[in-house]
Amino acid sequence: MPRSQLGGFVVRTFLWLPPCFALWVVCAPALAGVLGVVAGAMVDLLYPGLVTALERQESVLTFVTTIKVHPTPGATALLLPEVSALLYTYGLPLYAALALAARTKWWMLIVGALLLAPFQAWGIAFDFLSQVGIKMSPEITLQSGIYGAKREAIALGYQLGSLIFPTLAPVIVWAAGSRTFLAGLMTRHAAPATAIAPDCQAETSKADGSK
């Protein structure tokens, strides 16, 4: 029974993944717009005035900055780094598949999605900051104000946002909202072990009586 319960959950999770990812692709542009606003606020909090506007083309966010570049001699333009929101939101369909497989209540799906939003916006914000502060030329880095210890902090934030949060945050949020389901699985797994104890005691008693 315990194995069948766990196996059923795994099968349901894999069955829910395709429709969840399909819905995610459809909703990705709207989700990118919302997360872009949050990411822009994060950037403005860390580096006020660096970004003056935010544009969106499908799921790609364009940060309009105050950093000046010279594409050709004598010409001046503003730097417009782009970030694909898809790179930081794919954990949402994973969370949804886990929650639906565990038969989580519908309102918990909404709560979970809201809890994931700051982590996703973090990834977008630090992707942009890593571009202007680390990956581009020293001239651009100097204009961005990201240098010295700030570069190390931005690099760490980028690693968290691109490698850790997209995969780990959905699992943690799901586990926190599915404690009853997980406790049930653990209880079922522990039940056979506890059931063996009386039988062992009975066999020990018979052996003692025969002596």
Secondary structure, 3 states (H helix, E strand, C coil): CHHHHHHHHHHHHHHHHHHHHHHHHHHHHHHHHHHHHHHHHHHHHHCCCCEEEEEEECCEEEEEECCEECCCCCCCEECCCEEECHHHHCHHHHHHHHHHHCCCCHHHHHHHHHHHHHHHHHHHHHHHHHHHHHHCCHHHHHHHCCCCHHHHHHHHHHHHHHHHHHHHHHHHHHHHHCHHHHHHHHHHHHHHHHHHHHHHHHHHHHHHHHC
